[in-house]
Amino acid sequence: MEAFDISQLTSERKRSERLYLEFLRKPSLSMGVYELVAGATDPQKPHTEDEVYYVVRGRATAQVGQESRPVQEGSIIFVAANVEHRFHTITEDLTLLVFFAPAESV
């Protein structure tokens, strides 16, 4: 079994000084923690894999294609491969679990 603790993952992500930390990689799935501070600009580009975001903490607006909606702790967002998406109007520091299927290409 592989098990993870979100507080350890976010600490490791901060030490990396990057916005995204991948912590699991299998051929069919990869997972990471993505964090954006309040007021930040999300620099994402579309990915070639389907994605699911789970909001661990924070508040923002998610834009997927032409649709926008507020997200907060507990929100789950699906983004199909190659669809333009980003988080904006980040009013509280945002911590997201990100699931890619298949694993994100690097």
C-alpha positions in Angstrom: 0.0 0.0 0.0 1.1 3.6 -0.7 -0.4 6.1 1.7 0.1 9.9 1.9 -0.5 12.7 4.3 -1.6 16.1 2.8 0.3 18.2 5.4 3.5 16.4 4.5 2.8 16.7 0.8 2.2 20.5 1.1 5.4 20.9 3.1 7.4 19.0 0.5 5.7 21.1 -2.3 6.7 24.3 -0.5 10.3 23.2 -0.2 10.4 22.4 -3.9 9.5 26.1 -4.6 7.2 24.9 -7.4 3.4 25.2 -7.6 2.9 21.5 -8.4 4.3 18.4 -6.7 3.7 15.0 -8.2 3.6 12.3 -5.5 2.3 9.3 -7.3 3.0 7.9 -10.8 1.5 4.8 -12.4 0.9 4.2 -16.1 -2.8 4.7 -15.7 -2.8 7.5 -13.1 -0.7 10.2 -11.6 -1.4 12.5 -8.7 -0.1 15.7 -7.4 -0.7 18.7 -5.1 -1.2 22.1 -6.7 -1.2 25.2 -4.6 -1.9 28.8 -5.5 -1.9 31.7 -3.0 -4.7 34.2 -2.8 -4.5 36.7 -5.6 -2.2 34.5 -7.7 -2.4 34.0 -11.5 -2.8 30.3 -12.5 -0.2 29.7 -15.3 -1.7 26.3 -16.5 -2.0 25.3 -20.1 -4.3 22.4 -21.3 -3.1 18.9 -20.6 -3.2 15.9 -22.9 -4.8 13.8 -20.2 -8.2 13.9 -18.4 -7.9 15.6 -14.9 -9.9 15.7 -11.7 -9.2 18.4 -9.1 -10.3 18.0 -5.5 -10.3 21.3 -3.5 -8.6 20.5 -0.1 -8.8 24.1 1.1 -9.3 27.6 -0.2 -11.7 29.5 -2.4 -11.5 30.6 -6.1 -13.3 30.4 -9.3 -12.6 27.6 -11.8 -12.9 28.2 -15.5 -13.2 25.2 -17.7 -13.7 26.0 -21.3 -16.4 28.7 -21.4 -17.9 27.8 -18.0 -16.9 29.4 -14.7 -18.1 28.5 -11.2 -17.0 29.2 -7.6 -15.1 26.4 -5.9 -14.3 25.8 -2.2 -13.2 23.0 0.2 -14.8 19.8 -1.0 -15.4 20.9 -4.6 -14.5 18.3 -7.3 -13.9 19.5 -10.9 -13.5 17.3 -14.0 -11.5 18.7 -16.9 -11.4 16.7 -20.2 -8.1 16.4 -22.0 -7.0 19.4 -24.1 -9.6 21.7 -22.6 -8.5 25.2 -21.6 -8.8 25.7 -17.8 -7.5 27.7 -14.9 -8.3 29.0 -11.4 -8.9 32.7 -11.0 -10.2 35.2 -8.4 -8.4 33.2 -5.7 -9.7 34.7 -2.5 -8.2 32.1 -0.1 -5.0 30.2 -0.6 -5.9 27.2 -2.7 -4.7 23.6 -2.1 -5.8 21.1 -4.8 -5.3 17.4 -5.2 -4.9 16.7 -8.9 -5.5 13.3 -10.6 -4.4 12.7 -14.2 -5.6 9.7 -16.2 -3.6 8.3 -17.8 -0.5 9.6 -16.0 0.5 13.1 -17.0 3.0 13.2 -19.8 6.3 14.9 -18.8 
